[in-house]
């Protein structure tokens, strides 16, 4: 057994999800601002859904489905100020500040949950499809493992 070698094979992910996730978070912040400020609810809802589906497809295709769990938090980081400002525009300073703080804290659980569900529902099938299409996977030898 002195001449045996164990090779660990792992799958490489493709692409950095950071830029796409940040662009999506900015688009979500714009959408949520438009929805909360009542600037055109149906347009911004469709825009947010399309952006979320595109991000889910991107993350799934590039085998970055773990980012799906972080993306709603990134979106929250970009959207909390616009949400408060949108409420202030619609309801006035004090009432808008109160309702904006409510949406940022409690409403975000619902919004982030919806984003997570849509991202997962899109990313997982695209990851499976990506695995079926990319048959030219290379084997990466991490390092031999010595069991002695």
BAKOL-52713 format. One record per atom (N, C-alpha, C): x, y, z; residue in one letter; residue number from 1; chain; atom name. Coordinates in nm, 3 decimals. Layout:
REM BAKOL-52713
X_Y_Z_residu_num_chaine_atome
X_Y_Z_A_NUM_A_CA
...
This chain:
REM BAKOL-52713
X_Y_Z_residu_num_chaine_atome
0.081_-0.118_0.000_X_1_A_N
0.000_0.000_0.000_X_1_A_CA
0.086_0.125_0.000_X_1_A_C
0.214_0.110_0.000_X_2_A_N
0.304_0.225_0.002_X_2_A_CA
0.302_0.302_-0.129_X_2_A_C
0.265_0.237_-0.240_X_3_A_N
0.265_0.304_-0.370_X_3_A_CA
0.128_0.353_-0.412_X_3_A_C
0.028_0.338_-0.330_X_4_A_N
-0.106_0.381_-0.370_X_4_A_CA
-0.123_0.532_-0.348_X_4_A_C
-0.215_0.591_-0.426_X_5_A_N
-0.239_0.734_-0.417_X_5_A_CA
-0.390_0.758_-0.427_X_5_A_C
-0.441_0.848_-0.349_X_6_A_N
-0.582_0.883_-0.352_X_6_A_CA
-0.594_1.021_-0.415_X_6_A_C
-0.683_1.034_-0.511_X_7_A_N
-0.704_1.162_-0.578_X_7_A_CA
-0.844_1.211_-0.542_X_7_A_C
-0.851_1.332_-0.491_X_8_A_N
-0.980_1.393_-0.461_X_8_A_CA
-1.020_1.480_-0.580_X_8_A_C
-1.138_1.456_-0.633_X_9_A_N
-1.188_1.532_-0.747_X_9_A_CA
-1.296_1.626_-0.696_X_9_A_C
-1.286_1.752_-0.735_X_10_A_N
-1.389_1.847_-0.695_X_10_A_CA
-1.432_1.928_-0.816_X_10_A_C
-1.552_1.979_-0.808_X_11_A_N
-1.609_2.055_-0.918_X_11_A_CA
-1.576_2.203_-0.900_X_11_A_C
-1.526_2.265_-1.006_X_12_A_N
-1.493_2.406_-1.000_X_12_A_CA
-1.616_2.489_-1.034_X_12_A_C
-1.636_2.596_-0.961_X_13_A_N
-1.742_2.690_-0.995_X_13_A_CA
-1.687_2.789_-1.096_X_13_A_C
-1.778_2.853_-1.166_X_14_A_N
-1.737_2.947_-1.269_X_14_A_CA
-1.792_3.085_-1.238_X_14_A_C
-1.713_3.187_-1.255_X_15_A_N
-1.760_3.323_-1.241_X_15_A_CA
-1.769_3.370_-1.098_X_15_A_C
-1.751_3.498_-1.079_X_16_A_N
-1.765_3.559_-0.948_X_16_A_CA
-1.906_3.615_-0.934_X_16_A_C
-1.979_3.576_-0.831_X_17_A_N
-2.118_3.620_-0.819_X_17_A_CA
-2.133_3.759_-0.761_X_17_A_C
-2.025_3.819_-0.713_X_18_A_N
-2.035_3.946_-0.642_X_18_A_CA
-2.092_4.059_-0.724_X_18_A_C
-2.041_4.081_-0.844_X_19_A_N
-2.086_4.193_-0.927_X_19_A_CA
-2.233_4.175_-0.967_X_19_A_C
-2.269_4.055_-1.008_X_20_A_N
-2.407_4.029_-1.048_X_20_A_CA
-2.502_4.048_-0.929_X_20_A_C
-2.461_4.004_-0.813_X_21_A_N
-2.545_4.016_-0.694_X_21_A_CA
-2.561_4.162_-0.653_X_21_A_C
-2.455_4.239_-0.661_X_22_A_N
-2.463_4.381_-0.627_X_22_A_CA
-2.550_4.456_-0.727_X_22_A_C
-2.534_4.428_-0.857_X_23_A_N
-2.620_4.491_-0.957_X_23_A_CA
-2.767_4.455_-0.935_X_23_A_C
-2.792_4.330_-0.901_X_24_A_N
-2.929_4.288_-0.871_X_24_A_CA
-2.982_4.360_-0.747_X_24_A_C
-2.898_4.374_-0.645_X_25_A_N
-2.941_4.442_-0.523_X_25_A_CA
-2.975_4.588_-0.550_X_25_A_C
-2.898_4.652_-0.637_X_26_A_N
-2.928_4.791_-0.674_X_26_A_CA
-3.060_4.798_-0.751_X_26_A_C
-3.080_4.704_-0.843_X_27_A_N
-3.206_4.699_-0.917_X_27_A_CA
-3.324_4.675_-0.823_X_27_A_C
-3.304_4.589_-0.723_X_28_A_N
-3.410_4.564_-0.625_X_28_A_CA
-3.437_4.688_-0.540_X_28_A_C
-3.333_4.762_-0.505_X_29_A_N
-3.351_4.885_-0.429_X_29_A_CA
-3.432_4.987_-0.509_X_29_A_C
-3.401_4.999_-0.636_X_30_A_N
-3.477_5.089_-0.723_X_30_A_CA
-3.622_5.043_-0.733_X_30_A_C
-3.642_4.913_-0.750_X_31_A_N
-3.777_4.859_-0.761_X_31_A_CA
-3.857_4.881_-0.633_X_31_A_C
-3.797_4.850_-0.520_X_32_A_N
-3.868_4.868_-0.393_X_32_A_CA
-3.897_5.014_-0.365_X_32_A_C
-3.805_5.102_-0.405_X_33_A_N
-3.831_5.245_-0.392_X_33_A_CA
-3.953_5.284_-0.475_X_33_A_C
-3.956_5.238_-0.600_X_34_A_N
-4.068_5.269_-0.688_X_34_A_CA
-4.200_5.215_-0.636_X_34_A_C
-4.197_5.095_-0.580_X_35_A_N
-4.319_5.034_-0.526_X_35_A_CA
-4.366_5.110_-0.403_X_35_A_C
-4.275_5.139_-0.311_X_36_A_N
-4.313_5.207_-0.187_X_36_A_CA
-4.353_5.352_-0.210_X_36_A_C
-4.292_5.419_-0.307_X_37_A_N
-4.326_5.559_-0.336_X_37_A_CA
-4.448_5.568_-0.429_X_37_A_C
-4.502_5.454_-0.469_X_38_A_N
-4.619_5.445_-0.556_X_38_A_CA
-4.597_5.517_-0.690_X_38_A_C
-4.484_5.487_-0.753_X_39_A_N
-4.449_5.550_-0.881_X_39_A_CA
-4.494_5.468_-1.002_X_39_A_C
-4.539_5.352_-0.984_X_40_A_N
-4.579_5.264_-1.093_X_40_A_CA
-4.561_5.121_-1.047_X_40_A_C
-4.649_5.080_-0.962_X_41_A_N
-4.634_4.955_-0.889_X_41_A_CA
-4.615_4.835_-0.981_X_41_A_C
-4.699_4.820_-1.084_X_42_A_N
-4.691_4.700_-1.168_X_42_A_CA
-4.560_4.696_-1.246_X_42_A_C
-4.511_4.810_-1.295_X_43_A_N
-4.385_4.812_-1.368_X_43_A_CA
-4.270_4.766_-1.277_X_43_A_C
-4.263_4.822_-1.157_X_44_A_N
-4.153_4.789_-1.068_X_44_A_CA
-4.163_4.646_-1.014_X_44_A_C
-4.284_4.594_-0.998_X_45_A_N
-4.297_4.454_-0.956_X_45_A_CA
-4.247_4.360_-1.064_X_45_A_C
-4.284_4.388_-1.190_X_46_A_N
-4.237_4.304_-1.301_X_46_A_CA
-4.086_4.318_-1.318_X_46_A_C
-4.035_4.440_-1.304_X_47_A_N
-3.890_4.464_-1.314_X_47_A_CA
-3.814_4.386_-1.208_X_47_A_C
-3.865_4.389_-1.085_X_48_A_N
-3.800_4.316_-0.975_X_48_A_CA
-3.804_4.166_-1.000_X_48_A_C
-3.917_4.115_-1.047_X_49_A_N
-3.928_3.972_-1.074_X_49_A_CA
-3.835_3.929_-1.187_X_49_A_C
-3.828_4.007_-1.293_X_50_A_N
-3.740_3.974_-1.406_X_50_A_CA
-3.594_3.976_-1.361_X_50_A_C
-3.555_4.078_-1.284_X_51_A_N
-3.416_4.085_-1.233_X_51_A_CA
-3.384_3.965_-1.144_X_51_A_C
-3.479_3.925_-1.060_X_52_A_N
-3.457_3.812_-0.970_X_52_A_CA
-3.445_3.682_-1.048_X_52_A_C
-3.528_3.665_-1.148_X_53_A_N
-3.520_3.544_-1.231_X_53_A_CA
-3.386_3.540_-1.306_X_53_A_C
-3.343_3.654_-1.358_X_54_A_N
-3.215_3.658_-1.429_X_54_A_CA
-3.098_3.628_-1.336_X_54_A_C
-3.101_3.681_-1.214_X_55_A_N
-2.994_3.650_-1.119_X_55_A_CA
-2.996_3.502_-1.082_X_55_A_C
-3.114_3.446_-1.059_X_56_A_N
-3.124_3.304_-1.027_X_56_A_CA
-3.069_3.217_-1.139_X_56_A_C
-3.101_3.253_-1.263_X_57_A_N
-3.050_3.178_-1.378_X_57_A_CA
-2.898_3.190_-1.388_X_57_A_C
-2.846_3.310_-1.365_X_58_A_N
-2.701_3.331_-1.370_X_58_A_CA
-2.630_3.250_-1.262_X_58_A_C
-2.681_3.258_-1.139_X_59_A_N
-2.616_3.186_-1.029_X_59_A_CA
-2.624_3.035_-1.049_X_59_A_C
-2.736_2.986_-1.097_X_60_A_N
-2.749_2.843_-1.122_X_60_A_CA
-2.659_2.796_-1.235_X_60_A_C
-2.655_2.872_-1.342_X_61_A_N
-2.574_2.833_-1.458_X_61_A_CA
-2.426_2.830_-1.424_X_61_A_C
-2.383_2.923_-1.340_X_62_A_N
-2.242_2.930_-1.302_X_62_A_CA
-2.211_2.853_-1.174_X_62_A_C
-2.303_2.770_-1.132_X_63_A_N
-2.285_2.682_-1.016_X_63_A_CA
-2.252_2.760_-0.889_X_63_A_C
-2.326_2.866_-0.866_X_64_A_N
-2.310_2.949_-0.747_X_64_A_CA
-2.441_2.956_-0.669_X_64_A_C
-2.505_2.842_-0.653_X_65_A_N
-2.636_2.842_-0.586_X_65_A_CA
-2.626_2.875_-0.438_X_65_A_C
-2.512_2.863_-0.377_X_66_A_N
-2.498_2.902_-0.238_X_66_A_CA
-2.515_3.052_-0.218_X_66_A_C
-2.487_3.129_-0.322_X_67_A_N
-2.503_3.274_-0.315_X_67_A_CA
-2.650_3.313_-0.301_X_67_A_C
-2.739_3.224_-0.340_X_68_A_N
-2.883_3.250_-0.329_X_68_A_CA
-2.921_3.282_-0.184_X_68_A_C
-2.853_3.220_-0.089_X_69_A_N
-2.886_3.241_0.051_X_69_A_CA
-2.830_3.374_0.104_X_69_A_C
-2.732_3.429_0.038_X_70_A_N
-2.671_3.555_0.082_X_70_A_CA
-2.733_3.674_0.009_X_70_A_C
-2.783_3.653_-0.111_X_71_A_N
-2.832_3.762_-0.195_X_71_A_CA
-2.942_3.846_-0.128_X_71_A_C
-3.040_3.789_-0.058_X_72_A_N
-3.140_3.875_0.007_X_72_A_CA
-3.079_3.968_0.112_X_72_A_C
-2.974_3.927_0.179_X_73_A_N
-2.907_4.016_0.275_X_73_A_CA
-2.836_4.130_0.204_X_73_A_C
-2.774_4.100_0.091_X_74_A_N
-2.709_4.204_0.012_X_74_A_CA
-2.814_4.303_-0.038_X_74_A_C
-2.926_4.251_-0.081_X_75_A_N
-3.036_4.337_-0.125_X_75_A_CA
-3.085_4.426_-0.011_X_75_A_C
-3.094_4.370_0.107_X_76_A_N
-3.138_4.449_0.224_X_76_A_CA
-3.040_4.562_0.252_X_76_A_C
-2.910_4.535_0.239_X_77_A_N
-2.810_4.639_0.263_X_77_A_CA
-2.827_4.758_0.169_X_77_A_C
-2.865_4.731_0.045_X_78_A_N
-2.881_4.839_-0.052_X_78_A_CA
-3.019_4.904_-0.044_X_78_A_C
-3.119_4.835_0.007_X_79_A_N
-3.257_4.884_-0.004_X_79_A_CA
-3.310_4.954_0.120_X_79_A_C
-3.244_4.946_0.233_X_80_A_N
-3.307_5.001_0.353_X_80_A_CA
-3.318_5.152_0.349_X_80_A_C
-3.219_5.223_0.298_X_81_A_N
-3.230_5.369_0.289_X_81_A_CA
-3.336_5.411_0.187_X_81_A_C
-3.338_5.354_0.065_X_82_A_N
-3.445_5.392_-0.029_X_82_A_CA
-3.585_5.361_0.022_X_82_A_C
-3.601_5.251_0.097_X_83_A_N
-3.733_5.220_0.152_X_83_A_CA
-3.779_5.327_0.250_X_83_A_C
-3.694_5.371_0.335_X_84_A_N
-3.730_5.475_0.432_X_84_A_CA
-3.759_5.606_0.359_X_84_A_C
-3.677_5.642_0.262_X_85_A_N
-3.698_5.766_0.186_X_85_A_CA
-3.828_5.760_0.108_X_85_A_C
-3.859_5.645_0.048_X_86_A_N
-3.984_5.631_-0.027_X_86_A_CA
-4.105_5.649_0.064_X_86_A_C
-4.100_5.593_0.182_X_87_A_N
-4.210_5.612_0.277_X_87_A_CA
-4.221_5.758_0.321_X_87_A_C
-4.107_5.823_0.338_X_88_A_N
-4.109_5.965_0.375_X_88_A_CA
-4.170_6.051_0.265_X_88_A_C
-4.141_6.019_0.139_X_89_A_N
-4.199_6.093_0.027_X_89_A_CA
-4.350_6.075_0.025_X_89_A_C
-4.394_5.955_0.049_X_90_A_N
-4.538_5.927_0.040_X_90_A_CA
-4.615_5.971_0.163_X_90_A_C
-4.561_5.950_0.283_X_91_A_N
-4.637_5.972_0.405_X_91_A_CA
-4.590_6.090_0.490_X_91_A_C
-4.489_6.162_0.450_X_92_A_N
-4.436_6.268_0.532_X_92_A_CA
-4.318_6.219_0.614_X_92_A_C
-4.250_6.313_0.679_X_93_A_N
-4.124_6.279_0.745_X_93_A_CA
-4.142_6.181_0.860_X_93_A_C
-4.221_6.217_0.962_X_94_A_N
-4.230_6.133_1.082_X_94_A_CA
-4.303_6.001_1.058_X_94_A_C
-4.418_6.009_0.991_X_95_A_N
-4.492_5.886_0.961_X_95_A_CA
-4.412_5.798_0.864_X_95_A_C
-4.346_5.860_0.767_X_96_A_N
-4.264_5.785_0.673_X_96_A_CA
-4.144_5.720_0.739_X_96_A_C
-4.085_5.791_0.835_X_97_A_N
-3.973_5.733_0.909_X_97_A_CA
-4.019_5.612_0.989_X_97_A_C
-4.136_5.621_1.051_X_98_A_N
-4.190_5.510_1.129_X_98_A_CA
-4.224_5.390_1.041_X_98_A_C
-4.300_5.414_0.933_X_99_A_N
-4.337_5.304_0.845_X_99_A_CA
-4.217_5.250_0.768_X_99_A_C
-4.124_5.337_0.732_X_100_A_N
-4.002_5.291_0.665_X_100_A_CA
-3.921_5.200_0.754_X_100_A_C
-3.910_5.237_0.883_X_101_A_N
-3.838_5.151_0.978_X_101_A_CA
-3.910_5.017_0.995_X_101_A_C
-4.044_5.021_0.992_X_102_A_N
-4.121_4.896_1.001_X_102_A_CA
-4.091_4.806_0.881_X_102_A_C
-4.094_4.862_0.760_X_103_A_N
-4.069_4.782_0.640_X_103_A_CA
-3.927_4.729_0.637_X_103_A_C
-3.834_4.809_0.685_X_104_A_N
-3.694_4.764_0.685_X_104_A_CA
-3.674_4.648_0.782_X_104_A_C
-3.740_4.652_0.897_X_105_A_N
-3.717_4.547_0.996_X_105_A_CA
-3.808_4.427_0.975_X_105_A_C
-3.937_4.447_0.982_X_106_A_N
-4.031_4.333_0.979_X_106_A_CA
-4.072_4.294_0.837_X_106_A_C
-4.097_4.391_0.754_X_107_A_N
-4.139_4.361_0.618_X_107_A_CA
-4.031_4.294_0.536_X_107_A_C
-3.906_4.319_0.576_X_108_A_N
-3.797_4.260_0.498_X_108_A_CA
-3.789_4.110_0.513_X_108_A_C
-3.841_4.057_0.619_X_109_A_N
-3.845_3.911_0.634_X_109_A_CA
-3.931_3.851_0.522_X_109_A_C
-4.042_3.915_0.494_X_110_A_N
-4.131_3.868_0.387_X_110_A_CA
-4.067_3.892_0.250_X_110_A_C
-4.013_4.011_0.230_X_111_A_N
-3.951_4.044_0.101_X_111_A_CA
-3.830_3.954_0.075_X_111_A_C
-3.743_3.941_0.175_X_112_A_N
-3.625_3.855_0.159_X_112_A_CA
-3.662_3.709_0.140_X_112_A_C
-3.766_3.664_0.209_X_113_A_N
-3.813_3.527_0.191_X_113_A_CA
-3.864_3.503_0.050_X_113_A_C
-3.939_3.600_-0.003_X_114_A_N
-3.988_3.587_-0.141_X_114_A_CA
-3.872_3.586_-0.240_X_114_A_C
-3.773_3.671_-0.216_X_115_A_N
-3.655_3.671_-0.304_X_115_A_CA
-3.583_3.537_-0.298_X_115_A_C
-3.567_3.484_-0.178_X_116_A_N
-3.499_3.356_-0.161_X_116_A_CA
-3.573_3.243_-0.233_X_116_A_C
-3.704_3.240_-0.221_X_117_A_N
-3.783_3.134_-0.285_X_117_A_CA
-3.770_3.142_-0.437_X_117_A_C
-3.782_3.262_-0.492_X_118_A_N
-3.773_3.277_-0.638_X_118_A_CA
-3.632_3.243_-0.686_X_118_A_C
-3.531_3.293_-0.614_X_119_A_N
-3.393_3.262_-0.655_X_119_A_CA
-3.365_3.113_-0.651_X_119_A_C
-3.409_3.045_-0.546_X_120_A_N
-3.389_2.900_-0.537_X_120_A_CA
-3.465_2.826_-0.647_X_120_A_C
-3.588_2.867_-0.671_X_121_A_N
-3.671_2.799_-0.771_X_121_A_CA
-3.612_2.812_-0.911_X_121_A_C
-3.538_2.916_-0.937_X_122_A_N
-3.477_2.935_-1.068_X_122_A_CA
-3.334_2.879_-1.072_X_122_A_C
-3.257_2.901_-0.965_X_123_A_N
-3.115_2.863_-0.966_X_123_A_CA
-3.095_2.711_-0.970_X_123_A_C
-3.176_2.637_-0.899_X_124_A_N
-3.156_2.491_-0.892_X_124_A_CA
-3.177_2.425_-1.028_X_124_A_C
-3.287_2.453_-1.100_X_125_A_N
-3.299_2.392_-1.234_X_125_A_CA
-3.188_2.435_-1.330_X_125_A_C
-3.145_2.560_-1.320_X_126_A_N
-3.038_2.605_-1.409_X_126_A_CA
-2.906_2.538_-1.373_X_126_A_C
-2.885_2.508_-1.246_X_127_A_N
-2.763_2.435_-1.208_X_127_A_CA
-2.766_2.293_-1.265_X_127_A_C
-2.881_2.229_-1.256_X_128_A_N
-2.895_2.094_-1.313_X_128_A_CA
-2.874_2.099_-1.464_X_128_A_C
-2.935_2.196_-1.529_X_129_A_N
-2.921_2.211_-1.674_X_129_A_CA
-2.776_2.239_-1.712_X_129_A_C
-2.709_2.320_-1.632_X_130_A_N
-2.567_2.349_-1.656_X_130_A_CA
-2.483_2.223_-1.648_X_130_A_C
-2.513_2.137_-1.553_X_131_A_N
-2.440_2.011_-1.541_X_131_A_CA
-2.463_1.918_-1.658_X_131_A_C
-2.584_1.922_-1.716_X_132_A_N
-2.613_1.838_-1.832_X_132_A_CA
-2.545_1.889_-1.958_X_132_A_C
-2.530_2.019_-1.969_X_133_A_N
-2.474_2.078_-2.091_X_133_A_CA
-2.321_2.075_-2.089_X_133_A_C
-2.260_2.102_-1.975_X_134_A_N
-2.114_2.110_-1.966_X_134_A_CA
-2.055_1.972_-1.938_X_134_A_C
-2.027_1.898_-2.044_X_135_A_N
-1.968_1.765_-2.028_X_135_A_CA
-1.815_1.768_-2.035_X_135_A_C
-1.758_1.882_-2.066_X_136_A_N
-1.613_1.892_-2.080_X_136_A_CA
-1.547_1.930_-1.948_X_136_A_C
-1.593_1.873_-1.840_X_137_A_N
-1.537_1.905_-1.709_X_137_A_CA
-1.397_1.847_-1.697_X_137_A_C
-1.309_1.925_-1.645_X_138_A_N
-1.173_1.880_-1.625_X_138_A_CA
-1.158_1.829_-1.483_X_138_A_C
-1.069_1.736_-1.465_X_139_A_N
-1.042_1.681_-1.333_X_139_A_CA
-0.931_1.763_-1.271_X_139_A_C
-0.955_1.809_-1.151_X_140_A_N
-0.855_1.887_-1.080_X_140_A_CA
-0.804_1.801_-0.966_X_140_A_C
-0.675_1.779_-0.966_X_141_A_N
-0.614_1.701_-0.857_X_141_A_CA
-0.574_1.799_-0.749_X_141_A_C
-0.643_1.791_-0.637_X_142_A_N
-0.616_1.884_-0.528_X_142_A_CA
-0.479_1.856_-0.469_X_142_A_C
-0.460_1.738_-0.419_X_143_A_N
-0.331_1.690_-0.370_X_143_A_CA
-0.347_1.545_-0.327_X_143_A_C
-0.243_1.470_-0.335_X_144_A_N
-0.253_1.332_-0.286_X_144_A_CA
-0.272_1.333_-0.133_X_144_A_C
-0.350_1.239_-0.086_X_145_A_N
-0.376_1.229_0.056_X_145_A_CA
-0.294_1.113_0.111_X_145_A_C
-0.221_1.138_0.215_X_146_A_N
-0.138_1.036_0.277_X_146_A_CA
-0.210_0.986_0.402_X_146_A_C
-0.246_0.859_0.403_X_147_A_N
-0.320_0.801_0.517_X_147_A_CA
-0.230_0.741_0.624_X_147_A_C
-0.101_0.754_0.607_X_148_A_N
-0.011_0.691_0.704_X_148_A_CA
0.011_0.778_0.827_X_148_A_C
